[in-house]
Amino acid sequence: MIETLDSEDAARGWMDEAFAPTRETWAKLGHFVDLLIAENAQQNLVAASTIPTIWVRHIADSAQLLSLDTPDGDGLWIDLGSGPGLPGLVVAILSARPMLLVESRKRRCDFLRAAADALDLKHVEVAEAPLERVATRPAATISARAFAPLDKLLDLSARFSTESTRWLLPKGRNAVKELALLPQPWQRMFHVEQSRTDAESQILVGTGKIAAKQRGKR
């Protein structure tokens, strides 16, 4: 049973143990927190009620996806509906992986670009468009923290997947229910992991290609 991170100190302690961030990386994480809080006063990026526990609810919550990636994971990471850069910018601070943030809302894209520039994250690219209009490219990892219902998410992002693509999909309390509604070939690709930041939330972790012939089959 995974112990739930129940405080800001616990969140930072877990991240220190899991990733051993350098002083520079910790500084970037702190700077990102400051940028996120400041921008949240201008546009609703995250719920205001979560700001006092931002390291648990947003930073560690995002970082845990990196810890669930394949141990030798590399190649392009695509973050769908990146919004305020969660988990994409957190992962990009902790990893040198090339990161594509997909977000259709202009103001959020403006924030993502400004934050990536301020944090000197040259390996981050922002795609300001609906996913349907983003050019196809193979993804080593696909994440989506709050993008779409599971079946729609997989259908829309299938063309980016390969046989080795890692799927990291936080689904809150509905993970098992959403997984059960998928066609059987899709269900077999995934397993459920407990979230470190919420005892009642779960993450769907999978590996493989979503093939067109699987769509719609039970």
N, C-alpha and C positions, 0 to 999 in steps of 0.2 A: 504494500500500500504506500503510495507516494505521500509524503508529508506536505500538506498545503502551506504555502508561504503566507504567513499571517501578519507580516509587518513590513515596513519599508526597509528596515535593517536586514530582515530575513531575505528579502528579495535581492538586495545588493550582495549579501553574503553568499547566496546560492549562485549568483552570476560570477562572483569572484572565484568560487570553487569550480564552476562548470567551464569557464572560458579564460580564466587568469588574465583579465584585461590589463594592458599596460596603463601607465599613468596618462598617456595621451588618449587612449581609448576611453578611460573613465571620464576624462575631461570632455570628450566629444559627446558621450552619453549625457553628461550633465548639461552641456550646451544645448543638446537636442531637447531635453526636458524644459529648459528655459524658453526655447523657441516655441515649443508646443503650447506651453502655458500662455505666453504672450499672444500667440496667434489665436488661441481659443477665445480670447476676449474680443476678437474681430469677426470670427466666424466659428460656428459650432462644430468643432472637430471631434471633441470627445465630451461626454456628459460632465458638466461642471462638478457634479457630486463625486466624480472619480479623481479629481485633481489632488486631494489630500493623500491619496494612496496611488499616485501615478506610477511609482516604481513597481508596485505589485500588479496593478490593473492593466498597465500598458507596456512598460519596459520589459519586465521579466516575462510577462504574458507573451510578448513577441519573441523574446530571446529563446524561450523554451522550444519554439519551432525549429530553430537552428540546432538545438540539442537532439532533436528527433530526426534530423536529416541523416542520410547514410554517412557512416564514419569517414569515408573518403570522398564525400560529395564535392563536386566542383562543377564548372560550367554554369550556364545561364540560369538565374533564379528569376522567375516571373511572379510578381505579387499582384493579384487581381483586386481591383477596387481598393487601391492602397490608401485613399483618403488622406489621413494625417501622417502617413508613412509608417503605419503599423500593420504588419511587422516589418515592411521592407526597409525603412531607414535604420531601424534598430539592428537588423541582420547585416546591413551594409556597413554599419559602424564596427560590428564584431567580426566581420569577415571580408575578405578581398574579392569574394565572388562577384562577377558581373551581375547587376541587379536592374531589372526592368520593372518600373512602377507603372501600372496601368490604371488610369483614373480619367473619367470623362468630364468632371467638373472643373471649370477653368480656375476658379479661386483656389481650389485645393491643389491643382497642378502648379499654380504660381507659388504656393507655399512649399510644395515638394522641391521645386527647382531652387528656390531661395535657400531652403534648409540644406540641401545637398551641396550647394555652393559654399555656404557658411561653414559647413563641416568638412569641406575639401574632400568630398566623396566623388572622385572622378570616375569611379566604376558604376555610377548610378545614372540611368537614363529614364526619363519620364515620357510615357506615351499618353498624350492628351487626346483620348478618343474612346468611344465605346469599344469593348473587346472585339466586337465583330469587324471593326475597321483596322485593327492592329495586324501588321504583316506577320504571316506565319513564320516561326522559327522554332527549332527544337529546344525544349526546356529541360534542364537537368532536374529542376525543382519547381513546383507550382504551389503557391500558397494563396489563401483567401480567407481573411479574418471575418469579413462581413460583406459578402459579395452578392450571393443569390442562393436560392434553394439548391440543395445538393445536385438533383438531377439536371437542373438547368446549368449549374456551374460546370459540371462535367461535360455536358453537351457542347457548351460554348467554347470550352478550352481544350477539347479533344484533339484538335489539329496541332496543338503545341506539344503533345505528349509523344514519348518514345517508349520502347520496351523497358528502359531503365529510369524513366521519370519518377521522381519522388513527389507524392502528393501530401501536403500538410494542411489540413483543413479543420480549424477550430469550429465546432458546431454546438457549443453550449450544452444544454440539457437535452437537446433533441437529436444528438448524434446517432444513437442506436435506431431511433424511429426513422430518421431520414435514410439511414443505410438500408434498413429493411424494405424500403420502398423502391430501391434500385433494381434493375435487371440483375439476375443472378451472376452473370459474368463480371459485372462491376462490383457486386458485393464481395466476391472472392478476392478482389485486389486489395481490400482494406481490412485493417484491424483498428480497434479503439484503444486510445491511450488516455489516461486520466490527466486532466489539467493540473499543473502545479499551483495555479493561482486561484482556483475555485473548485472546491470539493464536489460540486454538482455539475461541473462542466467537463466535456470530453473533446478529444481531438481525433479526427479520422486520419490515419496514416496509411498510405498505400504506395504501391510501386507498379508501374506498367503503363501500357498504352491503352487509351480508350479508343477502341476500334469502331468505325462507323457501323459495321454489321451488328454490333452489340446493342445499338440504340433501339429502344422500344421493345426489346425482347425480355420476357420475364423468365 
